[in-house]
Amino acid sequence: MTAIEEIVRKQKAWFGTGATRRTEDRLRRLDALRDAIKSRERQVMDALRQDLGKSDRESYMTEIGIVYEEIRFIRKRLRKWTKPAKVKTAMTHIGSRGYLVSEPYGTVLILAPFNYPFQLAISPLVGAVAAGNTAVLKPSELTPRVAGVLQEIVEAVFPPEHVSVVQGAVEESNELLRQPFDYIFFTGSVPVGKVVMEAAAKRLVPVTLELGGKSPCIVHDDADVKLAAKRIVFGKFMNAGQTCIAPDYVYVHRDQKAKLIEELRRTITAFYGSDPVSSEELGRIVSERHFHRLVGLLEGADAVIGGNYDRESLKIAPTVIDHADWQLPVMGEEIFGPLLPMLEYTNIEEVIQQVNSRPKPLALYLFTRDKALEKRIIDTIPFGGGCVNDTLMHIATPYLPFGGVGSSGMGSYHGIYSFRTFSHQKSVLKQTVRFDFSFRYPSAKNGLAILRKLFR
């Protein structure tokens, strides 16, 4: 038996004892998790800086603070969520009572990515623990320092039969996918997501897949261009563009294009200085392989802003690419880096047609004051989630579910949606014993006539 098999076996055995069922124990673990993170904030920030070049501001806003809010939000409401929920009774079931019981799946696997290696590991773990599961957490091998801090935090809060961290790379991930988990939660690329889903299908294990894709940003002719530029730069170049919901490309109305380029240039300088590659506010690309892929996408592109990079630090300046078209290599795949192609349009129907002719995006961003246009875009373009007159911020509210659609993912989480993701909704009907309807039995007289009246 491998070490991984032993971890899963012990977790399943411990789950079987009912040790995770009590709501008060779940709350106590969430409190301990929050406290363990608070006492190690500096370690988390230092690890994020070493692995990804993140500033303390960005680390707290996008990795640590959002986790605190998730714990606070769920903790405040967990007692209510864990209580059986009554449902209405159908006319055909007079005398009975129906209710739903939120039941933990059992032992779950959480596969975390490199781009937000702390938040995207801890946030789903919060949901899994709140729902009463045991969990195995696999951090990304591309961010080893964050993975080390994650392991330290988990081991300080949970016994290994409740939550364990498994370090390693592809071999360990493949071994984990061979285990009899009750649920798999994966965040990462589409190709790896297909591998995860194939492995889950062999055991009929339910999955949540948080993937990605080419998320469009549309700047219409009535947009506040100065504000749009600030919010696009914020959303695109945070974490050096390594954000699954970053604007992947911009469709800008022809009348606003020149102004938008100028405002993007001004905003990039304001955020990152005249030499962004040397700015501490700009993160680095996670690995040499990803860096060289992004540099390759610059070949043949018209970089009107940025375009420079430093191989030693693995940094690429925020770059805006003009005269983009769908034949350019940078438009052929999810960029996942600080390169922003720009396409222009005059007719919004052209934009709708182009976006809808491609895989469904994880996010969509629209800058406009036109409510009719807003409704038209939301009604006609499928996407996981998004914003009107902003970028990224829909992910930061626990009241909205976060997830993809089609090739950008399946399932969702955050807030109550995290609890529901890691819970099975068990249906229970409690029937009365005070009377009995005989018409449902084969011996009933006029049974068919009564049934016809009930089921019309």
N, C-alpha and C positions, 0 to 999 in steps of 0.2 A: 504494500500500500504506500503510495507516495505521500509526501507531506501535505499536499493539497487535498488529496482524498481524505486524509485524516482530519483536516480542518473541517471539511464539509460534513463528514460523518458525525463529528462531535457537535457541530452546530445543529444538525438535524435532530440528534438525540436530545440536546438541551431544549430546542423548540418544543419537542414532544412532551416535555415535562410541564409545559404551560408557564414557564418562567417569564416569558415576554408578554403575557396576556394582561396583567394588571395595569390599568391606566396610570396609577400613581408611580409605578416603577418606570414607565416610559417617560413621564414628566421628569422624574429624578435624573434619568440618564441624559435628557436634553439639557437640563440645568448644568449637569457636570460637563457636558460637551462644550457648552457656551463658556463656562469658567476655564476649562482647559485651553480653549482658543485665546481667551482674553489674557491669560498668563503667558502666552507664547506669541503674542502679536508681533513682537520684534523679530522673533525667529522666522515667522511666516513671511514678513516683509523682506527680511534679508535673503531668504531662500528664493523668493520671487524675483528679487533684483539679480541674484546670481544666475538663475535659470533663464530668465526672460528679459532682464534689464528694466523691470518695471519700477517706476517711482513709488515712493511711499503713498502719495496721494492716490495714484491709480490703483495700487494694491488694496488700499483700504476701501475705496469706492466700489471696485468691481469684484473683489475677492472676499474680503473680510466683512465689511459692513453689510453686504447683501445677505451673507450667511447669518449674521446677528438678527437681521430683520426677519428672515425665514424662521429661525428658531422662536423668536418672540411671537410672531403671528400664529404659528402652529400651536405653541404652548398655550396661548390664551384661549384657544378654541377646542383643544383636543378632547376635553371631557365631554363636550357636546357631541363631537363627531363619533366618539366611540359608543355612544348610547344607541340602542336599537331605534330605528326610525320608522314610525307608523306610516302606512300607506292607505289609500282609500279602499273601500270594499265594493266590489262589483254587485250589481243587482242579483246576479246568479249565485252569489255567495253570502246571502243574508244570514246573519248569525255568526259569521267568522270574522277574524281579525288578521290582517296581513302586516308584516313588518320586515325590515331589512336589517341584517346584522353585518357590520363591517368586520371581516375576518382576515387576519394576516395570511399571506400566501405561504410563508414558511421560511425557507433559507433562500436569500436573493443574492445575485451577483451584480455588482456595480463596476463597470469598466469606464474609467475616467480618461479624459484627453489631456493634451499638453498645454493647450492655449490658455485656459483658466484652470490650472491644475489643482488649486485649492477649492475654489467655489464649486466647480463642476464635479468634485468628489464629495464634498461635505453636504451640499444642498440635497442631492438625492438620498444620501445617507440619513439626513434628518427625517425625510419622508418615510424611509424604510423602517427606522426605529420607532417613529411616532405611530406607524401602523401596526407595530408589534412583531416585526420580523427579526430574524438573525441575518447577518450580512457579511459577505466577503467583498472587500474593496480592493480593486487593482488600479493603482495610479499609473501614470504614463512613465515609461523609462526615459523619455526625453527630458524630463524635469526631475532629476534624481534628488536634488536638495529639498524641493517641496515634498516629494514622496517620503523622504526621511522624516520631515516634521509631521506629516500626516500620520505616519506610523507611530510616532511618539505620542501624539494627541490621542489616537485611538486606544493605544495600549494603556494610557493613563485613565481612561474613562470606562472601557469595556473589558470584561473577561474575553479571552479568545473564542470561547464557545458562543458568544453573543455577536461580536464584530471582530474580524481579523483583516489585516492588510497583507496582501501578497505582492511582493516586489518581483520584478523581472521584466522580460520582453515578450517576444512572440511565442517562445516555447511555453512560458508560464500561462500566457493568455489562452493558447490552444488547449493546454491541460485543464484550465478552468472551464472552458467551453465543453469539455467532455464529461463534466460532473453533473449529477442529477439535481440541479438547482430548480427551484419552484418559480423563479422569475428572473429575467435578465434585463438590466437597464444599461444601455450603451450610449455613450456620446462620442462621436468621432466622424470619420469620413464615410462617404457612401460605399466605396469598395469594401472597407472593413465591416460596415454595417451589413452588407450582404453575407459575409462570412458568418457573422454572429447570428443572423436570422436563419441561415442554413443549418447551423449547429443546433439552434433552438428547435427548429422544425423536426429534427430527428427524434426529439424527446417530447414534442408537443408542448414546449415551454412558452408561456406568453412573454412578450418582449415590449420594451419601449426603446425606440431608436431615435436619438436626437442627432440628426445629420447636418446637412448644409445645402449648398447650391448657390446659384448666381442671383443674389437678391437685388432687385432693381430699386433705384431712387429716381423719382420723377419730379422735375422742377418745372412747373407750368408758368405761363406768361404773366400770371397775376401774383406770383409768389413774392414774398419779402426776401429778396435775394441775399441781402446782407445777413439776415438771420439764418437763412437756409445754409449759407456757406459755413457759418460757425457750427451749426449742428451737423452738417455733413462731415466737416473736418473732425469734429469730436467723435462721431460714430465710425468713420472710416479708419482713422489713423491711431486710435486707441489700441494699445497692445500691438503696435506695428502692423495693424490690419489683420492680425491673427484672431479674428472674431467671426464665429459662424454666421452671425446676423449682421455683420458689417455691410454697408452699401457696397455691392460688388461693382456696379457701374451706374452712371448717371445718364438719364435721358433728359436733356434740357431743351426747352422751347427755343427756337432759333433767335427770337427777339431778346432773350435773356442770356444767351451763351457768353458773349463777350464780358458782360457785367459779372456773371458768375465766376468766370476764370479769374478776373481781377480780384474779386472778393475772396476766392479760395486762396490766392497767392498772399493776400494781406493777412488772412486768418492764420495760415500756416506759419508765417513769420511771427505773428503775435503769440502763437502757441509754442513754437519750437525754436524761435530765433532765426537769424540769418544763415546759420549753419546747422540745420536740424540734426545731421548725423552726429554732431558732438553734444546734442542736448540730452540732459538726464531725463527729460520728460518723454523722450522717444525710446520705446523698447527695441529690443533686438530680435532678429529672426532666430527661431529655436535651435536650428541645426544648420550645418554646412549644406546638407542635401537640399533643404528647403530654400536656403539662401540662393544657391546656384539655380534652382528651378525658377525663382522669381527674377533673377538677373536675366535668365534666358527669355522670359516673357517680355523684357524691355526691348529686345532686338527687333528692329524695324518699326518701333512705336514712336510716335511724335510726342515726346515728353515736353510739354510747355511749362510745367512746373516740376522741379526736382529732377529725378533721373540719376542722381549720383548716389554712390554707396561706398562702404568701407568693408573690405573682405575680412580684415582682422577682427573688427568688432561685430561683424555680421549685421550691420545696420544699413538700411536703405532709406533714403530721404523720402518723405511724403511726396508722391509723384502723381501728377495729373496728366493723362494721355489724351490729346486732342485727335480729332479725325479718326476715331475708332470705328470699326465696323465688325460684323460678325465673322469675317474671315481672318481677323487677327488672332494669333495664338492666345493672347491675353483674354479674348472673349470666348475661348473654347473650353474653359474649365473654371471652377471656382478659384479665385485668385489667392485668397488667404494670405494677404500681404499688403504693404502700403502703396499699391498701384491702383489708381482710379481712372478707368477709361470713361470717356465722355462721348455720347452720341447726341445728335440734335434731331428735333422733329418740328413739324408745323401742325400736323393733325394728330390728335390724341388717339384716334382709332388705329393709326399705324403702330403706336406704342403698345396698345392693348393686343393687337394681332401678333407683334413680335414676341412679347413676353409670353403670351399663351401658346405660342408654337414651340416652346421649350419646356423642360421639366419644371414642375411647380416649385417656386422658391420658398425658402424658409421664412423670409421676411420681405416686406415691401414698404417703401417710404414715399410719401406724396407731399409735396409742398405746393399749397394752393389756398386761396380764400373762397373758391367756388364750391359751394355745398353740393351742387348738382354733379360737378365733376368728381368730387369726393365719393359720392354715392355710386357713380358710374364705375369708377375704378374698383371700389370694394365689392360691388355686385358682379363684376365681370372677370376679375383676375383672381384665381385661387392662390392663396399663400398661407403660410403657417400663422403669422401674426405680423403686426407692423405698427406704424405711426403715421399720423397726419401732422405735418409741420414739425417733425422731430425724427431722430433716429435712435435706435437701441433702447429707449426708455421703457418700452412695453415689457421688457424682460425684468425690470426692477420693481414691479408692483406684484405683491403676492395675491392680489385679487384677480389677476388675469392668468389663465393657463399659458404655459409656454410649450410649444411643440411644432412639429412640421406636418406636411401633408404630401402624399405621393413620395417621390424620391428624396424629399427633404426630411422625411421622418414619419414616425407614427407614435401616437400616444402623447401625453403632455404631463407637466408637473408644475410645481410652485403652489404654496398655500394649500387649500383643501384638495387641489388636483394632485399634489404629491401624495397626500393621505389616500386618496382614491386609487391612484396608480398602484400603490403597494398593498391594496386591500381588495379582497374578493367580496362583492356584495351578495351575501347569502340571503335568499328569499325564503321566508317562513310564513305559512298559513296555519293559523290556529283555529280549528273548526269547533263549533258548538257541539255539546253532547246532550243539550236539552231537547232537541227535536231533530228529525231527519227527513229529508226530501226523498220520498220513495220513487219519484218519477225517473230518477237517473239509473235505476236498476232494471235489469232485463225483465223482471217479473211484474213491473208496473203496468197498470191499466191506463190507457190514454197517455202513456209516457211520451210518445212521439209528438202528439198534439201540444202538450205542455212545452216540450223543448222548442217546437216551432215558434211558440209565442215568446219564449225567452230570448232565443237567438234569431233576431230579425235583422 
